Amino acid sequence: MSKEIMYLRFLQIAVSLMTPLLFFGIMQAAKGNLKLHKRINGGIMLIVMIAVIGLVLTSQVFGFDYSAISTQEAIINIGPAEMRTRLIIHRCFSNLLFISLLVTTFSGAVKKYKLHRKMGKLTVFFWLGTLISALLFF
């Protein structure tokens, strides 16, 4: 197993474990428990930022080449035949997830709750797109 696929497996497991926690945090906000919502979703935001830094470091500093991963190494292996195409699709979701997470977090922190709720819906969409594409493609 390549070092690239090992890091991706780690990320797949981490995001899969954080997904129910994300929805639990959203449920806490709906119930009015904003303190717990902020703690849970703030922690998720921190973990995602660490993962993004890890991806940048592994590709830019350590020379990981994610496009060189064989599609045969994928867990479920549903998707386009070329890894390059899979990466483009996945990055469309994950890059927009990163931006929406930043806006969602910032809007919640500055108490722009209407924007926060709208962006939260987009964040959930991009989160699920990122998770599903990761599980199917890698």
N, C-alpha and C positions, 0 to 999 in steps of 0.2 A: 504494500500500500504506500503510495507516494505521500510526501510530507504535505502537499497541497490538499489531497483528499482527507488526510487525517485532521487538518485544521478545519476543513469544511464539515466533517462529521461532528467535531466539537461544536461548531456554530449551529448545526442542525439540531443537535440535542439541546443546546442552551435555549434557542428560540422556541423549540417545541415545549420545553418546560416553562418558559416565561409566558406563553400564550394563555393558558388558563389563569395565570396570575394577573395578566393584563385585563382580562374580562372580569375577574373578581374585583380589581381596582375600579373599573368602570361601574360595576354594580354597587360598590360602596358609595360612589358619588351620587348615583340615582337614589340611594337610600338616605342620603344626607350626611353620610359619614365622610366629610371632606378631608379630615385630618388623615385618616387611613388611606383614602384615595391618593392624596398627595405623596404620602410615604411610599406606597406601592409603585405608583407610576413614575415617581421620581427615581426610585431604584432601578426600574426598568430602563428609563432614559439613560441613566449612568452606565448600565451594563451595555446598552446598544452603542453608546459612544466609545466605550472601551473596545468593543468588537470592531467598530469602524477603524479605530486607530490600529488595531491588530491587523486588519486587512491591508491597510496602507503600509504598515511596517513590513509585513510578510512579502508583499509584492515589490515594494520599492527598495527596502533595505536588505532583505534576505533573499531576494530574487525568486520568490515563488511565481510560477507561471501557471495560473489557473486555466488558461485556454489549452494547455497541454494535457489536461486530464482526459482520460479516455471515457467515452460514454458508457463503456462496458463496466466501469467502476461504480456507476450510479446504483443507488439502492433499489429504486423502483424502475428507473430508466424509461420514462414516458416523456416524449418530447421530440424536438427536432434532431436530426441525425448528427449535426455538427455541434461540438461543444461551444464554439464561438457564438453560434446563434442562441444557444441556451443561455450563455452568459449575458448577451444583449437583452434578452427578454427579462431575465432575473434582475439585471441592473436597472431596467426601466422601473420596476417595482421598488427595489431597494433604495435607489437614489431619491425617488420621490418620497419614500418612507422617511428617509433621513431628514429631508426638508420639512415634511409635515410634522415630524416629531419635534423639531426645533420650534416651529411656529406654534404648535399645540402647547408645548411646555411654556414658551414665553407668554402666550396669551393667557394661560392659566395663572402664571406668576404675577402678571400685571392686572389681574382681575378683569380681563375682557372676556367674560364668560360666554357671551353669544358667539364670538369668534372661536373661542376655545371648544365649544360644543360642535360647531361646524367642522373645524379642523380635526377634531377627535374622530368624527365619522370618516373623513378622508384617511386619517392615520390608520384606523382599523382596516379599511379597504386595502391600503398599501401593505400593511402588516400581513394580512392574509395572503395577498398576492406574492409577497416575498417568501413567506413560509411555504406555500403550496409549490411555487416554482422551485424552491430549494429542495424540497422533498422529492419532487418528481424528476428533476433534472440532474441532481448530483448524488 
